[in-house]
Amino acid sequence: MAALASWLDARAHGGRWLLRIDDLDTPRTVAGADQQIQAALKAYGLMWDGEVVVQSRRQASYRVAFERLRKAGLVYACGCTRKEIADSLTHPAGGPAARVRGRDTVYAGTCREGLVQGRAPRAWRVRVGAARVAFADLSCGNVEHDLARETGDFVLLRADGLWAYQLAVVVDDAEAGVSHVVRGADLLDSTARQIFLQQQLGVPTPCYRHVPVVAAADGEKLSKQNGAQALALDARSVAAALEQAARHLFG
């Protein structure tokens, strides 16, 4: 759905449509999935421009951006485990109580002024301070986020040594010269964090459009985890799926 929306947007404006494989989360990466994605896009006529970018091959670029932020004093080590962060909701001895926004626990800032003695760094977070981020989404209208209240200092480098999605996409978009991002509305909450990082790194902020996602019966985004079927690639199925997607996008 989002692929069709972004492809149509790029073609309607004479732009280039870029394909990137987001495979940084190696524990969840399925072997051969990237080839399946490309085969499906081709079957549906969604041809991309230029070479396919693979995030797992771009680790050095993420490190450069991370070091820039760290030298600016915006990054600090965090020794908290996930359980400790969750427990801070009811046991805030290490700092102010964390808060929950949707499914996400908002980090309480326990390690912001330094690690507890004897603790080793597990992850690295960026300081958001009192930042408020506002932007005009081309589909959702004006959006504003208070990062301290709604997100807290968020992770850039995970405890397992993997780069966080928020940092990677900002670096990738900037280096590719991306001017417009069209994606599902389930990623709307990520946009403020990405704009914040763009501002700190001094790179341009693209225009954003977040389109409706297809929901399952429980209201959650439809995915393989809740019953979504794999895309069929025969001509009749492709035509029917494109028609359904267009109806969802345009009513």
PEKAKA-V984983 format. One record per residue. SS is DSSP state (hx for helix, st for strand, lp for the rest). PSI is psi in whole degrees, 0 to 359 (none if undefined). D_LAST is the distance of its C-alpha to the last C-alpha in Angstrom with 2 decimals. Layout:
# PEKAKA-V984983
ss = (SS	SS)
psi = (PSI	PSI)
d_last = (D_LAST	D_LAST)
This chain:
# PEKAKA-V984983
ss = (lp	hx	hx	hx	hx	hx	hx	hx	hx	hx	hx	hx	lp	lp	lp	lp	lp	lp	lp	st	st	lp	lp	lp	lp	hx	hx	hx	lp	lp	lp	lp	hx	hx	hx	hx	hx	hx	hx	hx	hx	hx	hx	lp	lp	lp	lp	lp	lp	lp	lp	lp	st	st	hx	hx	hx	lp	hx	hx	hx	hx	hx	hx	hx	hx	hx	hx	hx	hx	hx	lp	lp	lp	st	st	st	st	lp	lp	lp	hx	hx	hx	hx	hx	hx	lp	lp	lp	lp	hx	hx	hx	lp	lp	lp	lp	st	st	st	lp	lp	st	st	st	lp	lp	lp	lp	lp	lp	lp	lp	lp	lp	lp	lp	lp	lp	lp	lp	st	st	st	st	lp	lp	lp	lp	lp	st	st	st	st	st	st	lp	lp	lp	st	st	st	st	st	st	hx	hx	hx	hx	lp	lp	lp	st	st	st	st	lp	lp	lp	lp	lp	st	lp	hx	hx	hx	hx	hx	hx	hx	hx	hx	hx	hx	hx	lp	lp	lp	st	st	st	st	st	hx	hx	hx	hx	hx	hx	hx	hx	hx	hx	hx	hx	hx	hx	hx	hx	hx	lp	lp	lp	lp	lp	st	st	st	st	st	lp	lp	lp	st	lp	lp	lp	lp	lp	st	lp	lp	hx	hx	hx	lp	lp	lp	lp	lp	lp	lp	lp	hx	hx	hx	hx	hx	hx	hx	hx	hx	hx	hx	hx	hx	hx	hx	hx	lp)
psi = (306	324	316	316	315	323	315	319	315	314	323	333	12	27	180	142	117	144	127	135	111	91	29	329	76	326	336	359	130	128	131	355	325	321	323	320	313	322	320	317	318	318	328	6	16	79	137	168	139	191	151	131	132	118	323	346	6	25	323	323	323	323	318	313	318	316	325	316	322	319	334	2	19	355	140	158	144	128	7	141	166	321	318	322	317	320	336	348	324	345	76	34	330	359	184	150	138	161	159	129	108	239	350	133	128	122	135	353	22	320	10	325	11	154	146	140	132	352	144	151	136	316	170	129	159	138	126	346	226	27	134	131	126	141	159	110	137	343	322	352	205	131	139	137	136	101	320	320	324	338	314	180	119	163	136	324	118	165	333	8	5	144	141	148	317	316	316	314	328	314	315	313	318	314	332	352	32	128	334	132	121	121	179	153	344	345	7	321	342	340	319	319	320	320	320	314	321	317	318	329	353	35	158	151	122	169	142	142	121	118	156	143	159	128	149	180	331	4	350	155	133	128	177	330	338	31	1	137	151	149	131	144	5	157	317	317	321	312	318	319	320	322	316	318	318	321	321	320	322	356	none)
d_last = (13.40	15.13	17.32	14.71	13.19	16.79	17.98	15.51	16.44	20.09	20.15	18.43	21.17	24.00	24.48	25.80	23.85	26.23	26.59	28.46	29.61	29.81	32.73	34.83	34.56	37.07	37.56	33.95	33.91	33.90	36.12	34.38	30.86	30.65	31.51	28.94	26.21	27.44	27.72	24.12	22.87	25.14	24.04	20.39	21.63	21.05	24.52	25.78	28.40	31.84	33.33	31.70	32.74	33.97	34.42	37.42	39.32	38.83	40.80	43.27	40.70	39.52	43.17	43.85	41.08	42.25	45.82	44.86	43.31	46.29	48.82	47.09	47.77	44.14	44.40	46.46	47.34	46.14	48.20	46.09	44.88	41.54	43.53	45.39	42.26	40.84	44.26	44.40	42.07	45.12	47.96	47.56	51.12	50.04	48.11	45.71	43.46	40.23	37.05	33.96	30.44	28.03	29.63	31.54	35.11	35.87	39.11	42.03	43.92	46.88	47.99	47.09	50.77	52.06	52.29	54.30	57.72	57.88	54.15	52.80	49.50	46.63	43.70	43.35	41.22	40.34	41.38	38.61	41.04	39.48	36.59	33.53	30.63	28.05	25.33	22.35	19.24	16.90	13.82	15.76	18.33	22.03	23.24	26.89	28.86	32.52	33.47	36.77	35.29	32.00	33.07	36.78	38.63	36.54	37.80	38.16	40.49	40.27	43.27	42.95	43.29	39.70	37.86	34.99	31.46	31.30	34.33	33.58	30.17	31.62	34.53	32.51	30.02	33.00	35.08	32.31	31.57	27.89	26.39	22.70	21.42	17.80	17.52	16.10	16.20	19.04	21.25	20.80	24.13	25.93	25.28	27.98	30.56	29.82	30.09	33.33	34.73	33.79	35.73	38.69	38.84	38.48	35.60	32.63	29.43	26.29	23.13	20.60	16.82	15.64	12.17	10.97	12.97	12.83	15.25	18.04	19.29	21.37	18.60	20.00	18.33	18.45	21.49	24.56	26.32	24.16	23.53	21.17	22.43	23.55	21.63	23.17	24.32	25.13	23.48	21.80	20.33	19.18	17.32	15.62	14.75	13.35	11.08	9.91	9.64	7.65	4.92	5.56	5.95	3.80	0.00)
